[in-house]
């Protein structure tokens, strides 16, 4: 009899109760929610970092192009080109220029240019070097050129006078989808100055 009583007590202790199973399910659900939230935040951060890197590259590419363009001078008699970027000949021509998708100087969408071997033989662009067209179509590149002059407080003042300084700002914007407004992902600014040739 004592043995049977002892066996019944042990058998009751080996199982789990409904309350214990509900608590374990609740703990698992909370841990799973926290895990999925962390994964979602990580993916969002990775996506933002990727977009920022692409935007920085596009902005730097444009600023490098502008660094190679002639600085406008007050005695310049050439007309300003406002039609296509291919014919821009000084910094002021880039004022309020924008493109979506981003294009090269000849107006060809980035990643769609002809690839050549030795500059003569066209070849098919490798698939790894072909950008996603849908993503590129959601990108916009904008340029602002301001005439500036040094301020006494070690800053800059925007002016309409002819000066030897230009502040160029390139903004890269990305729309989440084709119907949504564009959000700025990168902004880069450089100040260019006129340095006359020494005789």
N, C-alpha and C positions, 0 to 999 in steps of 0.2 A: 504494500500500500504506500509506504513511504517512497519507494522507488518510482511508482507511477506519479505521485504528487511532484516529485522532483523533475520528472520528464516533462510534465505539463508546464511547469514554471519555465523550464529551458526553452520549450517550443514557443511559448508566447514571446520570449525575448528575442528570438532570432528573426522575426518578421519586422516589417516597417509599417507604421501606421499611416493612415490617410493624411494626417496633418504633416507628418515628416515628408511624404512624397510631394505634397503641395508646396512646402517650403523649398524643397530642392528644385522643383520646376520653376518657382518664382526666382530663385537665385540664378538659375541657368538663363532665364529670360532676361534678367537685368544685365548679366554679364554679356549675353549675346547682343543686346541693344547697345551697350557701351562699345563692344567690338565693332559693330557695323557703323556706328557713329564715327569712331576713330578711323576706320577705313575710308568712309565717305569724305572726311576732312582731309585725309592724306591725298586722296585722288583729286580733290578740289585744289589743294595746294600745288600738286604736281601740274595740273592743267594751267593754273595761273602762272606758275614759274615758266612753263613752256611758252605760253603766250607772251610773257614779258621778254623772254630771250629772243623770240622771233621779232617782236616789236623793236627791241634795242638794235638788232641787226639791220632792220629796214631803216631805222632812223640814222644809224651810223653810216650806212651805205649812201643815203641822200646827203648827209653832211660832208662826206668825203668827196662826192661829186661837186658840191658847192665850193669846197676848198680849192678845186682846180679851175673854177670859173673866174673870169676877170672881175676885178673890183670896179664898180662904176665911178667915174670921175665927173666933175662938173663941166669940163670942157669936151665931153664926149658928144659928138653930133650924130652918132648912129641911132636909128630908130629902135625903140623898145619892141621886142617881140612878145606878143601876148597870145599867140595861137597855139603853137606846139612847143613842147620842151626841147625838141630836137634842135631848134633854132635859138634857144635862149643863149645870150652872149655875155650877160653879166648878172650879178646877184639880184638886182632889182627886178629882173624879169621873172623871178621865181615868186614874187609877192602874191599871196593867196592862191598859189598853185596847189591842186590836189588831184589824186587819182584813186579810183576804186575799180578793179583791183590794182595793187601797186604795179607800175610798169617801168621798163628801163627807159633810157633816154630817147630811144627811137619809137616809143609807144607800144612796145610788145610786152604783154603780161609776163611778170617774172616767172621763170621756170618753163616758159614756152619758146624761148629763144632757140635758134638753130644751133646745134652743136657741130663743130667742124674739127677735122684732124688737120693739123698744120695750117689752119686758116683757109683751107681750100675744099676739103672733101667733107660734105655734110654726112652725118651719121644719125641714127635714131638715138634719142636721149634714153639712157638706161632708166628702167622703171623706178629704181631707187631715187633717182634725181628728178622725178616728176612730182611737183607739189600737188596737193589736193585742191582741185579747182574750186570746189564749193567753199573751202576754207579761205582761199585767196580772195574770192568774190565778196567775202564779208569783211575784208581788211580795207582800210582807207588810210592814205598817207597825205598829210597836209603840211604846207610850208608857209611860214610867215616871215617876212623880212622887214625889219624896222630900222629907220635911221636913228642913231643914238649919239649922244655926246656925253663926255665925262661930267660928273657932278662933283661939286666941291666936297661932298661927304663920302667920297670913294665909291659912289654908285654911278648909275647911268640914267639919263633923261631922254625920253623919246622926243624927237623933234621932226619938223618938216623941212628944215634947212639942209643944204648939202653939207655932209660931214665926212670924215675919214673913217667912220665906224658904222658897222651894220651888226644888228643882233638877229640871228637866224634861229628860228624855232621850228622843229619838225615834230609833229604829233602823229602817232599811230593809233588808229581807232579800230575796234573790233565789234561787230554785231554778233549777238549770241545766235541769232538765226536771221534769215533774209527779211523777216517782217519786223524785227525789233530795232530800236535805235542803237547807234554805235556808241560804245563806251571807250574812253581813252585808256590805253594800256601802257603807253610809253610817251614820254616827252623829252626831247633832247635839245639843248641850246648851245650855240657857239657864237662868240663875238669875233667878227672879222674886221681887220683894219687895213687901210691903204698905206703901203710903204713905197714911197717913190724910189725909182732906180737911182743909184748913185752914179755920178758922172766921173 
